C-alpha cells in the first residue's frame, strides 16, 4: 500500500474569501424565505405523500432547514 499523497492544484472554489464575499448575492435572505413555498410546490406537483427527504448538499441548506422544521428528514 502506497503512502504517497497526490497534491491537488488549488482551484477557484477553494478560495474561502470568494464564498464569503459572494454569499449575500448568491444566497440572499429572500431565497431562504422562499424555500418553504418552493418545497410545498414541488411536493404538490410530484404528489409525494410522506417518506424521507435527501438533501444533495447543493448550497447552504435552505431546503434542509425547512424540511427539518416540518420534520421531513
Residue pairs with C-beta under 8 A, 6 or more apart in sequence:
12 18
13 19
23 60
27 59
27 60
27 62
31 62
32 62
32 65
35 62
35 63
35 65
35 66
36 66
39 63
39 66
39 67
52 72
52 73
53 63
53 67
53 72
53 73
55 61
55 63
55 64
55 67
55 73
64 73
67 73
